[in-house]
Amino acid sequence: MIRFLKVTFWAALLGAILGAAQLLWWVMSPLSISSPTLDLSIEPGTPVKQIAQEIVKSGVDIPAYGLYLIFRLSGQAKQIRAGSYEITRNDTGWDLLEKLIRGQENLRALTLVEGWNMNQFRALLERSDGLRHETTEMSDREIMQMLGHPELAAEGRFYPDTYTYGKGSTDKNILKRAFHSMEKHLTSAWSEHPSTSILKSADEALILASIVEKETGHPSDRPMISSVFNNRLLQGMPLQTDPTVIYGLGANFDGNLRKADLRANHPWNTYIHTGLPPTPIAMPGKAALLAAVHPASSDALYFVAKGDGRSQFSKTLEEHNAAVQKYQLNRTKDYTSAPTNK
């Protein structure tokens, strides 16, 4: 009996040693996976044992229970974070554990460009790899209702920036982040507006900033372009800016702005309506927001594109006509160029 117990003890000990050696080998050796890289998504609240099973299901050739033991014996199993991860053939079991503990996700990114409109933003979301598309069938109005602001038009309400996300994230999450980022930047810019400003609200600043964004060919011109529009608003002159007309035309704009378009009666036609249009026409960046509330000090009422990205500014119509003659004679008019009296 004693001999049997001894044999059993040593057999169990040997088995434990061999098992530990096997686990150590798994921990230190590159993982055997079914393709060069594997995607792994871990949802919040997933138990450690299920995480091990999901790793095996993703294509890692290792017993799920052995992986579970590695996680448990490490003492760090409770620190594993939910997220979207990439597993490569160079990863060891320990590398994988460290990724999961650090939350070292395989992030993707999308960039919302300054001056884009809502249609362009939604198209970007639709073609972004790894996003769950939950707003495809929603209207812009429904999106704003989802964000808790059904009273606002969606245009211009999302901040142009680069947003990273893990595989399986939703387009709703990107929309929320971009919306709250614009709220933050707009609030910051509006807090700096002078008491003498012709603008009466942060919403008006956003509208003007969107126009400045679309009219600017060179970054250094933004404060002067804002000055022109602020001066026109002060004098009750129409803004006469082509980008607002083009925005109002929508899908009917074919790339060629005609005189008839400048006479079309819609709310964004700043040739026939004074004041600001009813909504932004694009998504302005930080520089345009600041230019809207901090225009340059000038008497300029006109500007025209010079052909090199910059603009020529003028105080009088006579000066402006001379600038048009100088910079645009025998050239097709750039539809993003300056306000002019037509």
Backbone hydrogen bonds, N-H to C=O, Kabsch-Sander energy under -0.5 kcal/mol:
donor,donor_aa,acceptor,acceptor_aa,energy
5,L,1,M,-2.3
6,K,2,I,-2.3
7,V,3,R,-2.6
8,T,4,F,-2.6
9,F,5,L,-2.8
10,W,6,K,-2.9
11,A,7,V,-2.4
12,A,8,T,-2.6
13,L,9,F,-2.7
14,L,10,W,-2.6
15,G,11,A,-2.6
16,A,12,A,-2.5
17,I,13,L,-2.6
18,L,14,L,-2.9
19,G,15,G,-2.7
20,A,16,A,-2.7
21,A,17,I,-2.6
22,Q,18,L,-2.5
23,L,19,G,-2.5
24,L,20,A,-2.7
25,W,21,A,-2.5
26,W,22,Q,-2.4
27,V,23,L,-2.6
28,M,24,L,-2.3
29,S,25,W,-1.7
31,L,91,D,-3.4
33,I,31,L,-0.8
34,S,59,G,-1.3
38,L,87,I,-2.4
40,L,85,Y,-2.8
42,I,83,G,-3.1
43,E,41,S,-0.5
46,T,43,E,-1.5
51,I,47,P,-2.1
52,A,48,V,-2.2
53,Q,49,K,-1.7
54,E,50,Q,-2.6
55,I,51,I,-2.1
56,V,52,A,-1.8
57,K,53,Q,-2.4
58,S,54,E,-1.8
59,G,55,I,-0.5
59,G,56,V,-1.2
60,V,55,I,-1.4
61,D,32,S,-3.7
61,D,59,G,-0.5
62,I,60,V,-1.5
67,L,63,P,-2.2
68,Y,64,A,-2.4
69,L,65,Y,-2.3
70,I,66,G,-2.1
71,F,67,L,-2.3
72,R,68,Y,-2.5
73,L,69,L,-3.3
74,S,70,I,-1.4
75,G,72,R,-1.3
76,Q,71,F,-0.7
77,A,71,F,-0.6
79,Q,76,Q,-1.8
80,I,77,A,-1.4
81,R,100,L,-2.8
83,G,42,I,-1.9
85,Y,40,L,-3.6
85,Y,83,G,-0.5
87,I,38,L,-2.9
89,R,36,P,-1.1
91,D,88,T,-1.3
93,G,26,W,-1.1
93,G,29,S,-0.8
94,W,27,V,-2.1
96,L,92,T,-2.4
97,L,93,G,-2.0
98,E,94,W,-2.5
99,K,95,D,-2.4
100,L,96,L,-2.2
101,I,97,L,-2.2
102,R,98,E,-2.9
103,G,99,K,-1.2
104,Q,99,K,-2.3
105,E,103,G,-2.2
106,N,84,S,-2.8
107,L,105,E,-1.2
108,R,165,Y,-3.3
110,L,163,Y,-2.1
112,L,110,L,-0.5
112,L,161,D,-2.9
113,V,111,T,-0.6
115,G,283,M,-2.7
116,W,113,V,-2.0
121,F,117,N,-1.9
122,R,118,M,-2.6
123,A,119,N,-2.0
124,L,120,Q,-1.9
125,L,121,F,-2.3
126,E,122,R,-2.1
127,R,123,A,-1.6
128,S,124,L,-0.6
128,S,125,L,-0.9
131,L,128,S,-1.1
132,R,169,S,-3.5
133,H,131,L,-0.6
134,E,132,R,-1.0
138,M,135,T,-1.6
143,I,139,S,-2.1
144,M,140,D,-2.2
145,Q,141,R,-2.0
146,M,142,E,-2.3
147,L,143,I,-1.7
148,G,145,Q,-1.3
149,H,144,M,-3.0
152,L,149,H,-1.6
157,R,154,A,-2.0
159,Y,178,A,-2.2
163,Y,110,L,-3.0
163,Y,161,D,-0.5
165,Y,108,R,-2.4
167,K,106,N,-0.6
168,G,130,G,-3.3
169,S,166,G,-2.3
171,D,132,R,-2.2
174,I,170,T,-1.2
175,L,171,D,-2.4
176,K,172,K,-2.6
177,R,173,N,-2.3
178,A,174,I,-2.7
179,F,175,L,-2.4
180,H,176,K,-2.6
181,S,177,R,-2.0
182,M,178,A,-1.9
183,E,179,F,-2.3
184,K,180,H,-2.1
185,H,181,S,-2.5
186,L,182,M,-3.0
187,T,183,E,-2.4
188,S,184,K,-2.1
189,A,185,H,-2.4
190,W,186,L,-2.9
191,S,187,T,-1.7
192,E,189,A,-1.5
193,H,190,W,-1.7
197,S,194,P,-1.7
205,A,201,S,-1.8
206,L,202,A,-2.2
207,I,203,D,-2.1
208,L,204,E,-2.6
209,A,205,A,-2.6
210,S,206,L,-1.9
211,I,207,I,-1.5
212,V,208,L,-2.6
213,E,209,A,-2.6
214,K,210,S,-1.7
215,E,211,I,-2.0
216,T,212,V,-1.4
221,D,218,H,-2.3
222,R,219,P,-1.5
225,I,221,D,-2.6
226,S,222,R,-2.6
227,S,223,P,-1.8
228,V,224,M,-2.2
229,F,225,I,-1.9
230,N,226,S,-2.8
231,N,227,S,-2.8
232,R,228,V,-2.2
233,L,229,F,-2.3
234,L,230,N,-2.2
235,Q,231,N,-1.7
236,G,232,R,-0.7
236,G,233,L,-0.8
237,M,232,R,-2.4
240,Q,270,T,-2.3
242,D,240,Q,-0.5
242,D,337,S,-0.5
244,T,241,T,-0.8
245,V,241,T,-1.0
246,I,242,D,-2.6
247,Y,243,P,-2.2
248,G,244,T,-2.2
249,L,245,V,-1.7
250,G,246,I,-1.3
252,N,249,L,-2.0
253,F,250,G,-1.7
257,L,255,G,-0.5
258,R,256,N,-0.6
261,D,258,R,-0.5
262,L,258,R,-1.2
263,R,259,K,-0.6
263,R,260,A,-0.9
264,A,261,D,-0.8
266,H,264,A,-1.3
269,N,266,H,-2.1
270,T,268,W,-1.3
272,I,269,N,-0.9
273,H,269,N,-1.4
275,G,237,M,-0.5
283,M,116,W,-2.0
289,L,285,G,-2.0
290,L,286,K,-2.5
291,A,287,A,-2.2
292,A,288,A,-2.1
293,V,289,L,-1.3
294,H,290,L,-1.7
296,A,223,P,-2.1
298,S,296,A,-0.9
301,L,314,S,-2.5
302,Y,314,S,-1.8
303,F,339,P,-0.8
304,V,312,Q,-1.8
306,K,310,R,-2.7
307,G,310,R,-0.5
312,Q,304,V,-2.8
313,F,311,S,-0.5
314,S,302,Y,-2.2
320,H,316,T,-2.1
321,N,317,L,-2.9
322,A,318,E,-1.9
323,A,319,E,-2.0
324,V,320,H,-2.7
325,Q,321,N,-2.4
326,K,322,A,-2.1
327,Y,323,A,-3.1
328,Q,324,V,-2.5
329,L,325,Q,-0.7
331,R,328,Q,-2.1
337,S,334,D,-2.2
342,K,340,T,-0.9
